[in-house]
Amino acid sequence: MFKQKFGLRLDLGYNKFNEGKNSLPFKSNYYRTTLEGILNARNLLKFSSWTNRFNLLFHRGSNVGFIRELLNSEYINVLFNTT
């Protein structure tokens, strides 16, 4: 959080997929990143005037994901999303 009311969230992810039983052989790597803005509604709406047990965070942002096949080709899939 940059201030008591606003902040940013960065999320990074990685996963590796390969074949299972009764499947054709394959290997893929999956990468993703997400950047979100965060709003602390407790401080913005002054919830502390009536409770110290309740907090509410809102977040909104976008993410990008890449899937790369490692065996037969250099296939790359790019996903864009806003949440």
PDB file with SEQRES, HELIX, SHEET and CRYST1 records, atoms N, CA, C and O in Angstrom:
SEQRES   1 A   83  MET PHE LYS GLN LYS PHE GLY LEU ARG LEU ASP LEU GLY          
SEQRES   2 A   83  TYR ASN LYS PHE ASN GLU GLY LYS ASN SER LEU PRO PHE          
SEQRES   3 A   83  LYS SER ASN TYR TYR ARG THR THR LEU GLU GLY ILE LEU          
SEQRES   4 A   83  ASN ALA ARG ASN LEU LEU LYS PHE SER SER TRP THR ASN          
SEQRES   5 A   83  ARG PHE ASN LEU LEU PHE HIS ARG GLY SER ASN VAL GLY          
SEQRES   6 A   83  PHE ILE ARG GLU LEU LEU ASN SER GLU TYR ILE ASN VAL          
SEQRES   7 A   83  LEU PHE ASN THR THR                                          
HELIX    1 AA1 ALA A   41  LEU A   44  1                                   4    
HELIX    2 AA2 PHE A   47  SER A   49  5                                   3    
SHEET    1 AA1 4 PHE A   6  ASN A  18  0                                        
SHEET    2 AA1 4 LYS A  27  ASN A  40 -1                                        
SHEET    3 AA1 4 LEU A  57  GLU A  69 -1                                        
SHEET    4 AA1 4 ILE A  76  THR A  82 -1                                        
CRYST1    1.000    1.000    1.000  90.00  90.00  90.00 P 1           1          
ATOM      1  N   MET A   1       0.843  -1.166   0.000  1.00  0.00           N  
ATOM      2  CA  MET A   1       0.000   0.000   0.000  1.00  0.00           C  
ATOM      3  C   MET A   1       0.897   1.240   0.000  1.00  0.00           C  
ATOM      4  O   MET A   1       1.843   1.342   0.780  1.00  0.00           O  
ATOM      5  N   PHE A   2       0.580   2.163  -0.881  1.00  0.00           N  
ATOM      6  CA  PHE A   2       1.315   3.421  -0.928  1.00  0.00           C  
ATOM      7  C   PHE A   2       0.863   4.365   0.179  1.00  0.00           C  
ATOM      8  O   PHE A   2       1.675   5.057   0.793  1.00  0.00           O  
ATOM      9  N   LYS A   3      -0.428   4.382   0.422  1.00  0.00           N  
ATOM     10  CA  LYS A   3      -1.035   5.173   1.481  1.00  0.00           C  
ATOM     11  C   LYS A   3      -2.009   4.263   2.201  1.00  0.00           C  
ATOM     12  O   LYS A   3      -2.130   3.089   1.851  1.00  0.00           O  
ATOM     13  N   GLN A   4      -2.702   4.780   3.193  1.00  0.00           N  
ATOM     14  CA  GLN A   4      -3.675   3.977   3.929  1.00  0.00           C  
ATOM     15  C   GLN A   4      -4.889   3.611   3.087  1.00  0.00           C  
ATOM     16  O   GLN A   4      -5.635   2.701   3.447  1.00  0.00           O  
ATOM     17  N   LYS A   5      -5.099   4.316   1.957  1.00  0.00           N  
ATOM     18  CA  LYS A   5      -6.296   4.084   1.153  1.00  0.00           C  
ATOM     19  C   LYS A   5      -6.021   3.415  -0.196  1.00  0.00           C  
ATOM     20  O   LYS A   5      -6.926   2.801  -0.761  1.00  0.00           O  
ATOM     21  N   PHE A   6      -4.801   3.516  -0.729  1.00  0.00           N  
ATOM     22  CA  PHE A   6      -4.515   3.049  -2.081  1.00  0.00           C  
ATOM     23  C   PHE A   6      -3.232   2.219  -2.121  1.00  0.00           C  
ATOM     24  O   PHE A   6      -2.318   2.421  -1.322  1.00  0.00           O  
ATOM     25  N   GLY A   7      -3.186   1.277  -3.076  1.00  0.00           N  
ATOM     26  CA  GLY A   7      -1.983   0.475  -3.243  1.00  0.00           C  
ATOM     27  C   GLY A   7      -2.001  -0.259  -4.569  1.00  0.00           C  
ATOM     28  O   GLY A   7      -2.944  -0.137  -5.352  1.00  0.00           O  
ATOM     29  N   LEU A   8      -0.940  -1.027  -4.811  1.00  0.00           N  
ATOM     30  CA  LEU A   8      -0.808  -1.851  -6.004  1.00  0.00           C  
ATOM     31  C   LEU A   8      -0.487  -3.279  -5.594  1.00  0.00           C  
ATOM     32  O   LEU A   8       0.101  -3.521  -4.540  1.00  0.00           O  
ATOM     33  N   ARG A   9      -0.879  -4.213  -6.436  1.00  0.00           N  
ATOM     34  CA  ARG A   9      -0.556  -5.626  -6.221  1.00  0.00           C  
ATOM     35  C   ARG A   9       0.033  -6.187  -7.501  1.00  0.00           C  
ATOM     36  O   ARG A   9      -0.557  -6.049  -8.572  1.00  0.00           O  
ATOM     37  N   LEU A  10       1.183  -6.814  -7.397  1.00  0.00           N  
ATOM     38  CA  LEU A  10       1.833  -7.485  -8.514  1.00  0.00           C  
ATOM     39  C   LEU A  10       1.867  -8.972  -8.205  1.00  0.00           C  
ATOM     40  O   LEU A  10       2.274  -9.378  -7.116  1.00  0.00           O  
ATOM     41  N   ASP A  11       1.441  -9.781  -9.164  1.00  0.00           N  
ATOM     42  CA  ASP A  11       1.386 -11.226  -8.984  1.00  0.00           C  
ATOM     43  C   ASP A  11       2.115 -11.872 -10.153  1.00  0.00           C  
ATOM     44  O   ASP A  11       1.872 -11.525 -11.309  1.00  0.00           O  
ATOM     45  N   LEU A  12       2.998 -12.799  -9.860  1.00  0.00           N  
ATOM     46  CA  LEU A  12       3.728 -13.544 -10.883  1.00  0.00           C  
ATOM     47  C   LEU A  12       3.457 -15.034 -10.687  1.00  0.00           C  
ATOM     48  O   LEU A  12       3.338 -15.502  -9.555  1.00  0.00           O  
ATOM     49  N   GLY A  13       3.360 -15.773 -11.786  1.00  0.00           N  
ATOM     50  CA  GLY A  13       3.116 -17.205 -11.670  1.00  0.00           C  
ATOM     51  C   GLY A  13       3.825 -17.993 -12.756  1.00  0.00           C  
ATOM     52  O   GLY A  13       4.071 -17.488 -13.851  1.00  0.00           O  
ATOM     53  N   TYR A  14       4.150 -19.241 -12.436  1.00  0.00           N  
ATOM     54  CA  TYR A  14       4.806 -20.150 -13.381  1.00  0.00           C  
ATOM     55  C   TYR A  14       4.293 -21.552 -13.102  1.00  0.00           C  
ATOM     56  O   TYR A  14       4.082 -21.927 -11.949  1.00  0.00           O  
ATOM     57  N   ASN A  15       4.095 -22.322 -14.157  1.00  0.00           N  
ATOM     58  CA  ASN A  15       3.735 -23.724 -14.011  1.00  0.00           C  
ATOM     59  C   ASN A  15       4.257 -24.490 -15.215  1.00  0.00           C  
ATOM     60  O   ASN A  15       4.450 -23.923 -16.290  1.00  0.00           O  
ATOM     61  N   LYS A  16       4.480 -25.773 -15.025  1.00  0.00           N  
ATOM     62  CA  LYS A  16       4.997 -26.646 -16.080  1.00  0.00           C  
ATOM     63  C   LYS A  16       4.024 -27.805 -16.235  1.00  0.00           C  
ATOM     64  O   LYS A  16       3.648 -28.445 -15.253  1.00  0.00           O  
ATOM     65  N   PHE A  17       3.617 -28.074 -17.480  1.00  0.00           N  
ATOM     66  CA  PHE A  17       2.685 -29.157 -17.772  1.00  0.00           C  
ATOM     67  C   PHE A  17       3.381 -30.196 -18.629  1.00  0.00           C  
ATOM     68  O   PHE A  17       4.200 -29.856 -19.484  1.00  0.00           O  
ATOM     69  N   ASN A  18       3.060 -31.467 -18.404  1.00  0.00           N  
ATOM     70  CA  ASN A  18       3.514 -32.527 -19.303  1.00  0.00           C  
ATOM     71  C   ASN A  18       2.456 -33.622 -19.332  1.00  0.00           C  
ATOM     72  O   ASN A  18       1.468 -33.573 -18.599  1.00  0.00           O  
ATOM     73  N   GLU A  19       2.681 -34.602 -20.187  1.00  0.00           N  
ATOM     74  CA  GLU A  19       1.666 -35.625 -20.437  1.00  0.00           C  
ATOM     75  C   GLU A  19       1.414 -36.467 -19.188  1.00  0.00           C  
ATOM     76  O   GLU A  19       2.254 -36.599 -18.298  1.00  0.00           O  
ATOM     77  N   GLY A  20       0.222 -37.017 -19.180  1.00  0.00           N  
ATOM     78  CA  GLY A  20      -0.156 -37.957 -18.133  1.00  0.00           C  
ATOM     79  C   GLY A  20      -0.405 -39.322 -18.753  1.00  0.00           C  
ATOM     80  O   GLY A  20      -0.032 -39.571 -19.899  1.00  0.00           O  
ATOM     81  N   LYS A  21      -1.023 -40.182 -18.006  1.00  0.00           N  
ATOM     82  CA  LYS A  21      -1.356 -41.505 -18.524  1.00  0.00           C  
ATOM     83  C   LYS A  21      -2.339 -41.375 -19.678  1.00  0.00           C  
ATOM     84  O   LYS A  21      -3.216 -40.511 -19.651  1.00  0.00           O  
ATOM     85  N   ASN A  22      -2.203 -42.220 -20.685  1.00  0.00           N  
ATOM     86  CA  ASN A  22      -3.098 -42.268 -21.853  1.00  0.00           C  
ATOM     87  C   ASN A  22      -3.140 -40.944 -22.627  1.00  0.00           C  
ATOM     88  O   ASN A  22      -4.185 -40.558 -23.151  1.00  0.00           O  
ATOM     89  N   SER A  23      -2.011 -40.265 -22.693  1.00  0.00           N  
ATOM     90  CA  SER A  23      -1.947 -38.978 -23.384  1.00  0.00           C  
ATOM     91  C   SER A  23      -0.755 -38.971 -24.344  1.00  0.00           C  
ATOM     92  O   SER A  23       0.242 -39.657 -24.121  1.00  0.00           O  
ATOM     93  N   LEU A  24      -0.875 -38.195 -25.402  1.00  0.00           N  
ATOM     94  CA  LEU A  24       0.272 -37.996 -26.277  1.00  0.00           C  
ATOM     95  C   LEU A  24       1.331 -37.183 -25.543  1.00  0.00           C  
ATOM     96  O   LEU A  24       0.998 -36.351 -24.699  1.00  0.00           O  
ATOM     97  N   PRO A  25       2.618 -37.418 -25.861  1.00  0.00           N  
ATOM     98  CA  PRO A  25       3.665 -36.677 -25.145  1.00  0.00           C  
ATOM     99  C   PRO A  25       3.641 -35.181 -25.495  1.00  0.00           C  
ATOM    100  O   PRO A  25       3.492 -34.798 -26.655  1.00  0.00           O  
ATOM    101  N   PHE A  26       3.793 -34.360 -24.463  1.00  0.00           N  
ATOM    102  CA  PHE A  26       3.919 -32.914 -24.649  1.00  0.00           C  
ATOM    103  C   PHE A  26       4.546 -32.308 -23.399  1.00  0.00           C  
ATOM    104  O   PHE A  26       4.519 -32.904 -22.322  1.00  0.00           O  
ATOM    105  N   LYS A  27       5.102 -31.134 -23.557  1.00  0.00           N  
ATOM    106  CA  LYS A  27       5.619 -30.334 -22.449  1.00  0.00           C  
ATOM    107  C   LYS A  27       5.282 -28.885 -22.746  1.00  0.00           C  
ATOM    108  O   LYS A  27       5.479 -28.408 -23.864  1.00  0.00           O  
ATOM    109  N   SER A  28       4.776 -28.192 -21.745  1.00  0.00           N  
ATOM    110  CA  SER A  28       4.440 -26.779 -21.899  1.00  0.00           C  
ATOM    111  C   SER A  28       4.813 -26.023 -20.636  1.00  0.00           C  
ATOM    112  O   SER A  28       4.717 -26.564 -19.535  1.00  0.00           O  
ATOM    113  N   ASN A  29       5.233 -24.790 -20.786  1.00  0.00           N  
ATOM    114  CA  ASN A  29       5.475 -23.891 -19.676  1.00  0.00           C  
ATOM    115  C   ASN A  29       4.422 -22.787 -19.718  1.00  0.00           C  
ATOM    116  O   ASN A  29       4.055 -22.302 -20.789  1.00  0.00           O  
ATOM    117  N   TYR A  30       3.948 -22.402 -18.553  1.00  0.00           N  
ATOM    118  CA  TYR A  30       2.928 -21.363 -18.441  1.00  0.00           C  
ATOM    119  C   TYR A  30       3.462 -20.253 -17.542  1.00  0.00           C  
ATOM    120  O   TYR A  30       3.883 -20.511 -16.414  1.00  0.00           O  
ATOM    121  N   TYR A  31       3.445 -19.031 -18.038  1.00  0.00           N  
ATOM    122  CA  TYR A  31       3.897 -17.860 -17.293  1.00  0.00           C  
ATOM    123  C   TYR A  31       2.743 -16.863 -17.242  1.00  0.00           C  
ATOM    124  O   TYR A  31       1.990 -16.731 -18.207  1.00  0.00           O  
ATOM    125  N   ARG A  32       2.608 -16.169 -16.131  1.00  0.00           N  
ATOM    126  CA  ARG A  32       1.587 -15.131 -16.062  1.00  0.00           C  
ATOM    127  C   ARG A  32       2.029 -14.019 -15.117  1.00  0.00           C  
ATOM    128  O   ARG A  32       2.851 -14.229 -14.226  1.00  0.00           O  
ATOM    129  N   THR A  33       1.469 -12.840 -15.331  1.00  0.00           N  
ATOM    130  CA  THR A  33       1.687 -11.713 -14.439  1.00  0.00           C  
ATOM    131  C   THR A  33       0.390 -10.909 -14.348  1.00  0.00           C  
ATOM    132  O   THR A  33      -0.356 -10.803 -15.321  1.00  0.00           O  
ATOM    133  N   THR A  34       0.140 -10.360 -13.195  1.00  0.00           N  
ATOM    134  CA  THR A  34      -1.053  -9.567 -12.940  1.00  0.00           C  
ATOM    135  C   THR A  34      -0.647  -8.290 -12.216  1.00  0.00           C  
ATOM    136  O   THR A  34       0.171  -8.323 -11.297  1.00  0.00           O  
ATOM    137  N   LEU A  35      -1.217  -7.177 -12.631  1.00  0.00           N  
ATOM    138  CA  LEU A  35      -1.023  -5.905 -11.941  1.00  0.00           C  
ATOM    139  C   LEU A  35      -2.399  -5.352 -11.596  1.00  0.00           C  
ATOM    140  O   LEU A  35      -3.245  -5.184 -12.474  1.00  0.00           O  
ATOM    141  N   GLU A  36      -2.619  -5.069 -10.317  1.00  0.00           N  
ATOM    142  CA  GLU A  36      -3.919  -4.602  -9.852  1.00  0.00           C  
ATOM    143  C   GLU A  36      -3.759  -3.369  -8.968  1.00  0.00           C  
ATOM    144  O   GLU A  36      -2.784  -3.243  -8.227  1.00  0.00           O  
ATOM    145  N   GLY A  37      -4.714  -2.479  -9.057  1.00  0.00           N  
ATOM    146  CA  GLY A  37      -4.822  -1.375  -8.111  1.00  0.00           C  
ATOM    147  C   GLY A  37      -5.727  -1.811  -6.977  1.00  0.00           C  
ATOM    148  O   GLY A  37      -6.703  -2.527  -7.197  1.00  0.00           O  
ATOM    149  N   ILE A  38      -5.405  -1.381  -5.750  1.00  0.00           N  
ATOM    150  CA  ILE A  38      -6.163  -1.784  -4.567  1.00  0.00           C  
ATOM    151  C   ILE A  38      -6.698  -0.545  -3.861  1.00  0.00           C  
ATOM    152  O   ILE A  38      -5.990   0.448  -3.698  1.00  0.00           O  
ATOM    153  N   LEU A  39      -7.946  -0.620  -3.449  1.00  0.00           N  
ATOM    154  CA  LEU A  39      -8.605   0.451  -2.724  1.00  0.00           C  
ATOM    155  C   LEU A  39      -9.051  -0.098  -1.370  1.00  0.00           C  
ATOM    156  O   LEU A  39      -9.786  -1.084  -1.317  1.00  0.00           O  
ATOM    157  N   ASN A  40      -8.619   0.524  -0.287  1.00  0.00           N  
ATOM    158  CA  ASN A  40      -8.986   0.106   1.054  1.00  0.00           C  
ATOM    159  C   ASN A  40     -10.247   0.858   1.461  1.00  0.00           C  
ATOM    160  O   ASN A  40     -10.176   2.010   1.889  1.00  0.00           O  
ATOM    161  N   ALA A  41     -11.392   0.213   1.328  1.00  0.00           N  
ATOM    162  CA  ALA A  41     -12.676   0.856   1.608  1.00  0.00           C  
ATOM    163  C   ALA A  41     -12.841   1.164   3.094  1.00  0.00           C  
ATOM    164  O   ALA A  41     -13.559   2.102   3.442  1.00  0.00           O  
ATOM    165  N   ARG A  42     -12.203   0.410   3.971  1.00  0.00           N  
ATOM    166  CA  ARG A  42     -12.303   0.674   5.410  1.00  0.00           C  
ATOM    167  C   ARG A  42     -11.811   2.076   5.729  1.00  0.00           C  
ATOM    168  O   ARG A  42     -12.475   2.825   6.446  1.00  0.00           O  
ATOM    169  N   ASN A  43     -10.656   2.427   5.200  1.00  0.00           N  
ATOM    170  CA  ASN A  43     -10.114   3.758   5.465  1.00  0.00           C  
ATOM    171  C   ASN A  43     -10.805   4.832   4.642  1.00  0.00           C  
ATOM    172  O   ASN A  43     -11.004   5.949   5.121  1.00  0.00           O  
ATOM    173  N   LEU A  44     -11.168   4.513   3.428  1.00  0.00           N  
ATOM    174  CA  LEU A  44     -11.811   5.499   2.562  1.00  0.00           C  
ATOM    175  C   LEU A  44     -13.204   5.871   3.067  1.00  0.00           C  
ATOM    176  O   LEU A  44     -13.579   7.043   3.044  1.00  0.00           O  
ATOM    177  N   LEU A  45     -13.975   4.874   3.525  1.00  0.00           N  
ATOM    178  CA  LEU A  45     -15.339   5.109   4.003  1.00  0.00           C  
ATOM    179  C   LEU A  45     -15.432   5.259   5.520  1.00  0.00           C  
ATOM    180  O   LEU A  45     -16.524   5.356   6.079  1.00  0.00           O  
ATOM    181  N   LYS A  46     -14.266   5.276   6.181  1.00  0.00           N  
ATOM    182  CA  LYS A  46     -14.176   5.488   7.635  1.00  0.00           C  
ATOM    183  C   LYS A  46     -14.955   4.441   8.440  1.00  0.00           C  
ATOM    184  O   LYS A  46     -15.720   4.784   9.341  1.00  0.00           O  
ATOM    185  N   PHE A  47     -14.750   3.162   8.104  1.00  0.00           N  
ATOM    186  CA  PHE A  47     -15.362   2.077   8.870  1.00  0.00           C  
ATOM    187  C   PHE A  47     -14.873   2.062  10.314  1.00  0.00           C  
ATOM    188  O   PHE A  47     -15.585   1.591  11.201  1.00  0.00           O  
ATOM    189  N   SER A  48     -13.668   2.571  10.560  1.00  0.00           N  
ATOM    190  CA  SER A  48     -13.102   2.527  11.911  1.00  0.00           C  
ATOM    191  C   SER A  48     -13.940   3.325  12.907  1.00  0.00           C  
ATOM    192  O   SER A  48     -13.769   3.158  14.115  1.00  0.00           O  
ATOM    193  N   SER A  49     -14.837   4.184  12.435  1.00  0.00           N  
ATOM    194  CA  SER A  49     -15.700   4.928  13.348  1.00  0.00           C  
ATOM    195  C   SER A  49     -16.763   4.029  13.982  1.00  0.00           C  
ATOM    196  O   SER A  49     -17.322   4.377  15.021  1.00  0.00           O  
ATOM    197  N   TRP A  50     -17.051   2.858  13.357  1.00  0.00           N  
ATOM    198  CA  TRP A  50     -18.058   1.980  13.929  1.00  0.00           C  
ATOM    199  C   TRP A  50     -17.594   0.537  14.123  1.00  0.00           C  
ATOM    200  O   TRP A  50     -18.291  -0.238  14.778  1.00  0.00           O  
ATOM    201  N   THR A  51     -16.430   0.150  13.570  1.00  0.00           N  
ATOM    202  CA  THR A  51     -15.922  -1.208  13.812  1.00  0.00           C  
ATOM    203  C   THR A  51     -14.416  -1.263  13.558  1.00  0.00           C  
ATOM    204  O   THR A  51     -13.886  -0.541  12.713  1.00  0.00           O  
ATOM    205  N   ASN A  52     -13.737  -2.140  14.309  1.00  0.00           N  
ATOM    206  CA  ASN A  52     -12.323  -2.428  14.079  1.00  0.00           C  
ATOM    207  C   ASN A  52     -12.124  -3.854  13.567  1.00  0.00           C  
ATOM    208  O   ASN A  52     -10.991  -4.277  13.341  1.00  0.00           O  
ATOM    209  N   ARG A  53     -13.210  -4.591  13.386  1.00  0.00           N  
ATOM    210  CA  ARG A  53     -13.130  -5.992  12.975  1.00  0.00           C  
ATOM    211  C   ARG A  53     -13.430  -6.219  11.514  1.00  0.00           C  
ATOM    212  O   ARG A  53     -13.238  -7.331  11.022  1.00  0.00           O  
ATOM    213  N   PHE A  54     -13.883  -5.234  10.817  1.00  0.00           N  
ATOM    214  CA  PHE A  54     -14.345  -5.417   9.451  1.00  0.00           C  
ATOM    215  C   PHE A  54     -13.493  -4.573   8.505  1.00  0.00           C  
ATOM    216  O   PHE A  54     -13.242  -3.396   8.762  1.00  0.00           O  
ATOM    217  N   ASN A  55     -13.059  -5.182   7.422  1.00  0.00           N  
ATOM    218  CA  ASN A  55     -12.278  -4.471   6.417  1.00  0.00           C  
ATOM    219  C   ASN A  55     -12.767  -4.912   5.041  1.00  0.00           C  
ATOM    220  O   ASN A  55     -13.251  -6.031   4.874  1.00  0.00           O  
ATOM    221  N   LEU A  56     -12.636  -4.027   4.063  1.00  0.00           N  
ATOM    222  CA  LEU A  56     -13.088  -4.323   2.722  1.00  0.00           C  
ATOM    223  C   LEU A  56     -12.073  -3.763   1.735  1.00  0.00           C  
ATOM    224  O   LEU A  56     -11.809  -2.561   1.718  1.00  0.00           O  
ATOM    225  N   LEU A  57     -11.502  -4.648   0.908  1.00  0.00           N  
ATOM    226  CA  LEU A  57     -10.547  -4.247  -0.109  1.00  0.00           C  
ATOM    227  C   LEU A  57     -11.140  -4.500  -1.488  1.00  0.00           C  
ATOM    228  O   LEU A  57     -11.677  -5.576  -1.752  1.00  0.00           O  
ATOM    229  N   PHE A  58     -11.043  -3.518  -2.356  1.00  0.00           N  
ATOM    230  CA  PHE A  58     -11.445  -3.675  -3.750  1.00  0.00           C  
ATOM    231  C   PHE A  58     -10.186  -3.700  -4.595  1.00  0.00           C  
ATOM    232  O   PHE A  58      -9.240  -2.960  -4.325  1.00  0.00           O  
ATOM    233  N   HIS A  59     -10.165  -4.549  -5.618  1.00  0.00           N  
ATOM    234  CA  HIS A  59      -9.011  -4.569  -6.521  1.00  0.00           C  
ATOM    235  C   HIS A  59      -9.493  -4.737  -7.948  1.00  0.00           C  
ATOM    236  O   HIS A  59     -10.489  -5.408  -8.219  1.00  0.00           O  
ATOM    237  N   ARG A  60      -8.760  -4.111  -8.852  1.00  0.00           N  
ATOM    238  CA  ARG A  60      -9.072  -4.189 -10.278  1.00  0.00           C  
ATOM    239  C   ARG A  60      -7.753  -4.084 -11.035  1.00  0.00           C  
ATOM    240  O   ARG A  60      -6.878  -3.294 -10.681  1.00  0.00           O  
ATOM    241  N   GLY A  61      -7.625  -4.898 -12.085  1.00  0.00           N  
ATOM    242  CA  GLY A  61      -6.391  -4.862 -12.841  1.00  0.00           C  
ATOM    243  C   GLY A  61      -6.451  -5.717 -14.082  1.00  0.00           C  
ATOM    244  O   GLY A  61      -7.527  -6.089 -14.552  1.00  0.00           O  
ATOM    245  N   SER A  62      -5.295  -6.017 -14.599  1.00  0.00           N  
ATOM    246  CA  SER A  62      -5.165  -6.809 -15.823  1.00  0.00           C  
ATOM    247  C   SER A  62      -4.102  -7.874 -15.622  1.00  0.00           C  
ATOM    248  O   SER A  62      -3.206  -7.744 -14.788  1.00  0.00           O  
ATOM    249  N   ASN A  63      -4.230  -8.942 -16.420  1.00  0.00           N  
ATOM    250  CA  ASN A  63      -3.188  -9.960 -16.390  1.00  0.00           C  
ATOM    251  C   ASN A  63      -2.843 -10.396 -17.801  1.00  0.00           C  
ATOM    252  O   ASN A  63      -3.628 -10.245 -18.736  1.00  0.00           O  
ATOM    253  N   VAL A  64      -1.653 -10.937 -17.921  1.00  0.00           N  
ATOM    254  CA  VAL A  64      -1.149 -11.466 -19.186  1.00  0.00           C  
ATOM    255  C   VAL A  64      -0.587 -12.854 -18.900  1.00  0.00           C  
ATOM    256  O   VAL A  64       0.128 -13.046 -17.917  1.00  0.00           O  
ATOM    257  N   GLY A  65      -0.910 -13.829 -19.765  1.00  0.00           N  
ATOM    258  CA  GLY A  65      -0.386 -15.175 -19.612  1.00  0.00           C  
ATOM    259  C   GLY A  65       0.191 -15.692 -20.916  1.00  0.00           C  
ATOM    260  O   GLY A  65      -0.309 -15.370 -21.993  1.00  0.00           O  
ATOM    261  N   PHE A  66       1.244 -16.491 -20.822  1.00  0.00           N  
ATOM    262  CA  PHE A  66       1.901 -17.095 -21.984  1.00  0.00           C  
ATOM    263  C   PHE A  66       1.982 -18.594 -21.770  1.00  0.00           C  
ATOM    264  O   PHE A  66       2.351 -19.054 -20.689  1.00  0.00           O  
ATOM    265  N   ILE A  67       1.636 -19.358 -22.800  1.00  0.00           N  
ATOM    266  CA  ILE A  67       1.816 -20.803 -22.782  1.00  0.00           C  
ATOM    267  C   ILE A  67       2.756 -21.148 -23.924  1.00  0.00           C  
ATOM    268  O   ILE A  67       2.505 -20.791 -25.075  1.00  0.00           O  
ATOM    269  N   ARG A  68       3.833 -21.839 -23.603  1.00  0.00           N  
ATOM    270  CA  ARG A  68       4.836 -22.177 -24.615  1.00  0.00           C  
ATOM    271  C   ARG A  68       5.001 -23.688 -24.688  1.00  0.00           C  
ATOM    272  O   ARG A  68       5.324 -24.334 -23.691  1.00  0.00           O  
ATOM    273  N   GLU A  69       4.775 -24.250 -25.878  1.00  0.00           N  
ATOM    274  CA  GLU A  69       4.975 -25.676 -26.107  1.00  0.00           C  
ATOM    275  C   GLU A  69       6.455 -25.924 -26.336  1.00  0.00           C  
ATOM    276  O   GLU A  69       7.095 -25.175 -27.075  1.00  0.00           O  
ATOM    277  N   LEU A  70       7.014 -26.961 -25.717  1.00  0.00           N  
ATOM    278  CA  LEU A  70       8.459 -27.167 -25.746  1.00  0.00           C  
ATOM    279  C   LEU A  70       8.932 -28.280 -26.668  1.00  0.00           C  
ATOM    280  O   LEU A  70      10.139 -28.393 -26.886  1.00  0.00           O  
ATOM    281  N   LEU A  71       8.057 -29.103 -27.220  1.00  0.00           N  
ATOM    282  CA  LEU A  71       8.541 -30.248 -27.986  1.00  0.00           C  
ATOM    283  C   LEU A  71       8.560 -30.007 -29.489  1.00  0.00           C  
ATOM    284  O   LEU A  71       9.631 -29.828 -30.068  1.00  0.00           O  
ATOM    285  N   ASN A  72       7.421 -30.000 -30.118  1.00  0.00           N  
ATOM    286  CA  ASN A  72       7.384 -30.025 -31.578  1.00  0.00           C  
ATOM    287  C   ASN A  72       7.429 -28.656 -32.246  1.00  0.00           C  
ATOM    288  O   ASN A  72       7.821 -28.560 -33.409  1.00  0.00           O  
ATOM    289  N   SER A  73       7.047 -27.617 -31.557  1.00  0.00           N  
ATOM    290  CA  SER A  73       6.999 -26.301 -32.196  1.00  0.00           C  
ATOM    291  C   SER A  73       7.250 -25.214 -31.165  1.00  0.00           C  
ATOM    292  O   SER A  73       7.335 -25.476 -29.966  1.00  0.00           O  
ATOM    293  N   GLU A  74       7.362 -24.019 -31.648  1.00  0.00           N  
ATOM    294  CA  GLU A  74       7.531 -22.860 -30.776  1.00  0.00           C  
ATOM    295  C   GLU A  74       6.208 -22.106 -30.699  1.00  0.00           C  
ATOM    296  O   GLU A  74       6.155 -20.909 -30.982  1.00  0.00           O  
ATOM    297  N   TYR A  75       5.174 -22.785 -30.328  1.00  0.00           N  
ATOM    298  CA  TYR A  75       3.839 -22.205 -30.228  1.00  0.00           C  
ATOM    299  C   TYR A  75       3.758 -21.371 -28.955  1.00  0.00           C  
ATOM    300  O   TYR A  75       4.084 -21.862 -27.874  1.00  0.00           O  
ATOM    301  N   ILE A  76       3.331 -20.128 -29.068  1.00  0.00           N  
ATOM    302  CA  ILE A  76       3.146 -19.255 -27.909  1.00  0.00           C  
ATOM    303  C   ILE A  76       1.723 -18.714 -27.936  1.00  0.00           C  
ATOM    304  O   ILE A  76       1.273 -18.196 -28.958  1.00  0.00           O  
ATOM    305  N   ASN A  77       1.029 -18.830 -26.841  1.00  0.00           N  
ATOM    306  CA  ASN A  77      -0.318 -18.308 -26.704  1.00  0.00           C  
ATOM    307  C   ASN A  77      -0.292 -17.161 -25.700  1.00  0.00           C  
ATOM    308  O   ASN A  77       0.230 -17.325 -24.598  1.00  0.00           O  
ATOM    309  N   VAL A  78      -0.841 -16.012 -26.056  1.00  0.00           N  
ATOM    310  CA  VAL A  78      -0.859 -14.844 -25.179  1.00  0.00           C  
ATOM    311  C   VAL A  78      -2.301 -14.554 -24.777  1.00  0.00           C  
ATOM    312  O   VAL A  78      -3.180 -14.474 -25.635  1.00  0.00           O  
ATOM    313  N   LEU A  79      -2.545 -14.397 -23.493  1.00  0.00           N  
ATOM    314  CA  LEU A  79      -3.874 -14.120 -22.959  1.00  0.00           C  
ATOM    315  C   LEU A  79      -3.863 -12.756 -22.274  1.00  0.00           C  
ATOM    316  O   LEU A  79      -2.969 -12.480 -21.474  1.00  0.00           O  
ATOM    317  N   PHE A  80      -4.830 -11.911 -22.569  1.00  0.00           N  
ATOM    318  CA  PHE A  80      -4.988 -10.635 -21.896  1.00  0.00           C  
ATOM    319  C   PHE A  80      -6.340 -10.641 -21.204  1.00  0.00           C  
ATOM    320  O   PHE A  80      -7.326 -11.106 -21.776  1.00  0.00           O  
ATOM    321  N   ASN A  81      -6.397 -10.138 -20.000  1.00  0.00           N  
ATOM    322  CA  ASN A  81      -7.640 -10.147 -19.248  1.00  0.00           C  
ATOM    323  C   ASN A  81      -7.701  -8.923 -18.354  1.00  0.00           C  
ATOM    324  O   ASN A  81      -6.680  -8.498 -17.813  1.00  0.00           O  
ATOM    325  N   THR A  82      -8.872  -8.358 -18.194  1.00  0.00           N  
ATOM    326  CA  THR A  82      -9.087  -7.309 -17.203  1.00  0.00           C  
ATOM    327  C   THR A  82     -10.087  -7.827 -16.190  1.00  0.00           C  
ATOM    328  O   THR A  82     -11.105  -8.413 -16.557  1.00  0.00           O  
ATOM    329  N   THR A  83      -9.805  -7.616 -14.941  1.00  0.00           N  
ATOM    330  CA  THR A  83     -10.690  -8.114 -13.889  1.00  0.00           C  
ATOM    331  C   THR A  83     -11.275  -6.976 -13.100  1.00  0.00           C  
ATOM    332  O   THR A  83     -12.047  -7.204 -12.169  1.00  0.00           O  
TER     333      THR A  83                                                      
END                                                                             
